[in-house]
Amino acid sequence: MEMRKGKSILITTILALSLILLVGCGKSAKSATNNTITIGSQGSDLNIWEHIAKSSQAKKLGLTIKTKEITDGAQLNTATSQGEVDVNAFQSWSYYEAYNKQNPKGKLAALGTTYLEPLGIYSKKYKSVNDIPEGTTIAIANNPANTSRGLILLQAAGLITLKKGFNALSNTKDIASNPKNLKFKEIDDTTGPRVLNDVPVVLISNTVALESGLHVLTDSIYHEKIGQSTKDNVNILATAAKNKNNANYKKLVKLYHDKKIQAYIKKKYYGTKIEVQKPLTYFDK
């Protein structure tokens, strides 16, 4: 009986020690991955974060960055809200605000600003916005934030006038004056360069344009300029609302604005991603 009791105590002790070791290892493994951040992105932004992930600057901040490509903006925001990715890098402030208004139960939080990438008006038929004749069809994005952004650009170009109170969720119904009787064709904004072969005037975001070999500063007939009217088009890093105070996620903003990282981005994208380093209160003014 004593021998059996001794064996029983020994086995119990071994099992207890094993459990402690397993729990300890689990904590260590979890600790080791605390600084790993999955960034969801698309297009040129994805390429930028793939570069940043391998950079010495990321290592200096103690961050391990993984990237995940999701090409649909709404799906990417949903994936962020649900924790499939930690942070996303692709959207403008207006796109972010429109998403939050449409998804009150899955809201995101902004971490910081990154850049302004000018939206451009492109045409294979006309060399200037002044050349656009009456009744011309213009292709604009079919998602709310980019629809309103495009219309604001057309107003800046002197082609239309918008109603007072025009906002991120406004659309063609909110045009106050259309002197040239322009027609509007809503498209998936990722198809802009292809549509350019069939539609005389197309609004194309620079991320999409670059992928097709178009340079907004030289190939568009008109494009956005930095100013009060374009502040809502500044791009941001976003995360799930519950993570808005995550210290490691906030480090990504500092990392993006590192001088060496910025030098790489400027050279790689021909200056079309114009750095904007502003506090989030910038959007309140």
C-alpha positions as CSV (number, residue, x, y, z in Angstrom):
1,M,0.0,0.0,0.0
2,E,2.8,2.4,0.9
3,M,4.6,1.7,-2.4
4,R,1.5,2.3,-4.4
5,K,0.8,5.5,-2.4
6,G,4.4,6.7,-3.1
7,K,4.0,6.0,-6.8
8,S,0.7,7.8,-6.8
9,I,2.2,10.9,-5.2
10,L,5.1,10.8,-7.6
11,I,2.8,10.6,-10.6
12,T,0.7,13.4,-9.3
13,T,3.8,15.5,-8.7
14,I,5.0,14.9,-12.3
15,L,1.6,15.7,-13.8
16,A,1.5,18.9,-11.7
17,L,5.0,20.0,-12.8
18,S,4.1,19.2,-16.4
19,L,1.0,21.3,-16.2
20,I,3.0,24.2,-14.7
21,L,5.5,23.9,-17.5
22,L,2.8,23.9,-20.2
23,V,1.1,26.9,-18.7
24,G,4.4,28.7,-18.5
25,C,5.3,27.9,-22.1
26,G,1.8,29.1,-23.2
27,K,2.4,32.4,-21.4
28,S,5.8,32.7,-23.0
29,A,4.4,32.0,-26.5
30,K,1.7,34.5,-26.0
31,S,4.2,37.1,-24.7
32,A,6.3,36.4,-27.8
33,T,3.5,37.3,-30.1
34,N,2.2,40.3,-28.3
35,N,4.2,42.6,-30.6
36,T,3.1,40.9,-33.8
37,I,0.6,43.0,-35.7
38,T,-1.3,41.9,-38.8
39,I,-1.9,44.7,-41.2
40,G,-4.6,44.4,-43.8
41,S,-4.1,46.3,-47.0
42,Q,-4.3,46.4,-50.8
43,G,-2.5,47.7,-53.8
44,S,0.5,50.0,-53.3
45,D,-0.3,50.4,-49.7
46,L,0.2,46.7,-49.2
47,N,3.6,46.9,-50.9
48,I,4.6,49.8,-48.6
49,W,3.7,47.8,-45.5
50,E,5.5,44.7,-46.8
51,H,8.6,46.9,-47.1
52,I,8.0,48.4,-43.6
53,A,7.6,44.9,-42.1
54,K,11.1,44.0,-43.3
55,S,12.7,47.3,-42.2
56,S,15.3,47.9,-39.5
57,Q,13.0,50.7,-38.2
58,A,10.3,48.2,-37.3
59,K,12.8,46.0,-35.5
60,K,14.0,49.1,-33.5
61,L,10.5,49.6,-32.3
62,G,10.2,45.9,-31.3
63,L,7.4,45.2,-33.8
64,T,6.8,42.1,-35.8
65,I,4.5,43.0,-38.7
66,K,2.6,40.6,-40.9
67,T,0.6,41.7,-43.9
68,K,-2.7,40.4,-45.3
69,E,-4.2,41.3,-48.7
70,I,-7.9,42.0,-48.8
71,T,-8.8,43.8,-52.0
72,D,-12.4,44.9,-51.1
73,G,-12.5,47.9,-48.9
74,A,-15.7,47.1,-47.0
75,Q,-14.5,43.5,-46.4
76,L,-11.2,44.8,-45.1
77,N,-12.9,47.1,-42.7
78,T,-15.2,44.3,-41.5
79,A,-12.1,42.0,-41.1
80,T,-10.5,44.7,-39.0
81,S,-13.6,45.2,-36.9
82,Q,-13.9,41.4,-36.3
83,G,-10.2,41.0,-35.4
84,E,-9.1,39.1,-38.5
85,V,-6.6,41.8,-39.0
86,D,-5.3,44.2,-36.3
87,V,-4.9,47.4,-38.3
88,N,-5.7,48.4,-41.8
89,A,-3.9,50.8,-44.2
90,F,-5.9,51.8,-47.3
91,Q,-8.7,54.3,-46.6
92,S,-9.3,58.0,-46.4
93,W,-10.9,59.7,-43.5
94,S,-14.1,60.2,-45.4
95,Y,-14.3,56.5,-46.4
96,Y,-13.7,55.6,-42.7
97,E,-16.4,57.9,-41.5
98,A,-18.9,56.6,-44.1
99,Y,-18.1,53.0,-43.0
100,N,-18.7,53.8,-39.3
101,K,-22.0,55.5,-40.1
102,Q,-23.1,52.5,-42.0
103,N,-21.8,49.9,-39.4
104,P,-22.6,51.3,-36.0
105,K,-22.1,47.9,-34.3
106,G,-18.7,47.3,-35.9
107,K,-17.1,50.7,-35.6
108,L,-13.4,51.4,-36.2
109,A,-11.1,53.9,-34.6
110,A,-8.4,56.0,-36.3
111,L,-4.8,55.7,-35.1
112,G,-3.2,58.5,-37.1
113,T,-2.7,60.1,-40.5
114,T,-0.5,58.9,-43.3
115,Y,-0.8,60.7,-46.6
116,L,-2.9,62.4,-49.2
117,E,-3.0,60.5,-52.5
118,P,-4.6,62.8,-55.1
119,L,-7.7,61.6,-56.9
120,G,-7.5,62.4,-60.6
121,I,-9.7,63.1,-63.6
122,Y,-8.5,61.2,-66.6
123,S,-9.4,61.2,-70.2
124,K,-8.0,59.8,-73.4
125,K,-10.2,62.2,-75.4
126,Y,-9.7,65.6,-73.7
127,K,-6.5,67.3,-72.6
128,S,-8.2,69.7,-70.2
129,V,-11.4,69.9,-68.1
130,N,-12.3,73.0,-70.2
131,D,-12.4,70.8,-73.3
132,I,-15.2,68.5,-71.8
133,P,-18.3,69.2,-73.8
134,E,-22.0,69.3,-72.9
135,G,-23.6,65.9,-72.2
136,T,-20.3,64.1,-71.5
137,T,-20.4,60.9,-69.4
138,I,-18.1,60.8,-66.4
139,A,-17.4,57.6,-64.6
140,I,-17.2,57.9,-60.8
141,A,-16.8,55.4,-57.9
142,N,-19.9,53.6,-56.8
143,N,-19.1,53.5,-53.0
144,P,-20.4,56.4,-50.9
145,A,-17.2,58.0,-49.7
146,N,-15.5,57.9,-53.1
147,T,-18.7,59.0,-54.9
148,S,-18.8,62.2,-52.7
149,R,-15.0,62.7,-53.0
150,G,-15.3,62.5,-56.8
151,L,-18.1,65.0,-56.9
152,I,-16.1,67.5,-54.7
153,L,-13.2,67.2,-57.2
154,L,-15.6,67.9,-60.1
155,Q,-16.8,71.0,-58.3
156,A,-13.2,72.1,-57.7
157,A,-12.6,71.6,-61.4
158,G,-15.5,74.0,-62.1
159,L,-17.7,71.4,-63.8
160,I,-20.5,71.3,-61.2
161,T,-21.8,73.0,-58.0
162,L,-22.9,71.0,-55.0
163,K,-25.7,71.7,-52.5
164,K,-24.9,73.2,-49.1
165,G,-24.4,70.5,-46.5
166,F,-22.8,68.1,-49.0
167,N,-21.1,65.4,-47.0
168,A,-19.3,62.0,-47.1
169,L,-22.6,60.2,-47.8
170,S,-23.9,62.6,-50.4
171,N,-24.2,61.6,-54.1
172,T,-25.3,62.9,-57.5
173,K,-28.7,63.8,-56.1
174,D,-26.9,66.5,-54.2
175,I,-25.7,68.4,-57.2
176,A,-27.1,71.9,-57.2
177,S,-25.9,73.0,-60.7
178,N,-24.8,71.0,-63.7
179,P,-24.4,73.6,-66.5
180,K,-22.9,71.1,-69.0
181,N,-25.6,68.5,-68.3
182,L,-22.9,65.9,-67.5
183,K,-24.0,62.3,-67.1
184,F,-22.6,60.1,-64.4
185,K,-21.8,56.4,-64.7
186,E,-21.1,54.7,-61.3
187,I,-18.3,52.0,-61.5
188,D,-16.3,49.8,-59.2
189,D,-13.4,52.2,-58.6
190,T,-10.8,49.4,-59.1
191,T,-11.9,49.1,-62.8
192,G,-11.3,52.8,-63.7
193,P,-8.3,52.3,-66.0
194,R,-10.2,49.7,-68.1
195,V,-13.3,51.8,-68.2
196,L,-11.1,54.7,-69.6
197,N,-11.2,52.9,-72.9
198,D,-15.0,53.2,-73.2
199,V,-15.9,56.3,-71.2
200,P,-14.6,59.7,-72.2
201,V,-13.8,60.9,-68.6
202,V,-13.0,58.7,-65.6
203,L,-12.2,59.6,-62.0
204,I,-9.4,57.2,-60.8
205,S,-7.8,56.9,-57.4
206,N,-4.0,57.1,-57.5
207,T,-3.6,53.6,-56.0
208,V,-5.6,52.1,-58.8
209,A,-3.9,54.4,-61.4
210,L,-0.4,53.5,-60.4
211,E,-1.2,49.8,-60.8
212,S,-2.0,50.6,-64.4
213,G,1.0,52.7,-65.1
214,L,-0.8,56.1,-64.7
215,H,0.8,58.9,-62.8
216,V,-1.7,61.3,-61.3
217,L,0.6,64.3,-61.3
218,T,1.4,64.0,-65.0
219,D,-1.3,61.9,-66.6
220,S,-4.5,63.3,-65.2
221,I,-6.2,66.4,-66.7
222,Y,-7.0,67.6,-63.2
223,H,-6.3,66.3,-59.7
224,E,-6.7,67.2,-56.0
225,K,-4.5,69.6,-54.2
226,I,-3.7,69.7,-50.5
227,G,-6.0,72.1,-48.7
228,Q,-9.1,72.5,-46.5
229,S,-11.4,71.0,-49.1
230,T,-9.3,67.8,-49.3
231,K,-8.5,67.1,-45.7
232,D,-11.2,64.4,-45.5
233,N,-9.3,62.6,-48.2
234,V,-6.2,62.2,-46.1
235,N,-5.5,58.5,-45.5
236,I,-5.3,57.0,-42.0
237,L,-4.4,53.8,-40.2
238,A,-7.5,52.2,-38.6
239,T,-8.2,49.5,-36.0
240,A,-11.2,48.1,-34.2
241,A,-12.7,50.6,-31.7
242,K,-11.7,48.6,-28.7
243,N,-8.0,48.8,-29.7
244,K,-7.9,52.6,-30.1
245,N,-5.4,53.0,-27.2
246,N,-3.2,50.0,-28.1
247,A,0.4,51.4,-27.6
248,N,1.9,49.0,-30.2
249,Y,-0.7,49.9,-32.8
250,K,0.1,53.6,-32.3
251,K,3.7,52.9,-32.9
252,L,2.8,52.2,-36.5
253,V,2.0,55.8,-37.1
254,K,5.4,56.8,-35.9
255,L,7.0,54.1,-38.0
256,Y,5.2,55.2,-41.2
257,H,6.6,58.8,-40.8
258,D,10.2,57.6,-40.2
259,K,12.4,59.7,-42.5
260,K,14.0,56.6,-44.2
261,I,10.6,55.0,-44.7
262,Q,9.3,58.3,-46.3
263,A,12.3,58.5,-48.6
264,Y,11.5,55.0,-49.9
265,I,7.8,55.9,-50.4
266,K,8.6,59.1,-52.2
267,K,11.1,57.4,-54.6
268,K,8.9,54.3,-55.2
269,Y,5.7,56.2,-55.9
270,Y,7.0,59.3,-57.6
271,G,5.9,61.7,-54.9
272,T,2.2,60.9,-55.4
273,K,1.7,59.8,-51.8
274,I,2.1,63.2,-50.2
275,E,3.0,62.8,-46.5
276,V,0.5,64.2,-44.0
277,Q,1.5,64.1,-40.4
278,K,-1.3,65.7,-38.4
279,P,-3.1,65.0,-35.1
280,L,-6.6,63.5,-35.4
281,T,-8.0,66.8,-34.2
282,Y,-7.1,68.0,-37.7
283,F,-10.3,66.6,-39.0
284,D,-12.4,68.5,-36.4
285,K,-11.5,71.9,-37.8
